[in-house]
Amino acid sequence: MAKPIVVTDNTFDQEIKDGLAIVDFWAEWCGPCKMIAPILEELAEEYDGKLKVLKLDVDENPKTAMRYRVMSIPTVILYKNGEPVEVIVGAQPKRNFVARIKKHLPEA
């Protein structure tokens, strides 16, 4: 069963460098972050092998959050081979995440 992977300032670049990865920039105190957490867990399961789902706590890992100019949370950034290709700010319904992800998946 695929689950989101917790990343830190130290492990972030390694995890996003190959393929497609979606990163949830979140914090423990953030209510909307808790609202989208189950959606990201579902995406990790549904796209296992096609998409890495990562979580970065902005309070514990401020360097990466500052590097990508994350000003409000939740911010979810989709990376393709290490480069940001989509930014989603705020709590969104699952269909919005799926639509953004599908644009970057290879044709089946």
Buried (B, 14 or more C-beta within 10 A) or exposed (E): EBEBBEBEBEBBEEBBEEBBBBBBBBBEEBEBBBEBBEBBBBBBEBBEEEBBBBBBBBEEBEEBBEEBEBEEBBBBBBBBEEEEEBBBBEBBEBEBBBEBBEEBEEEE
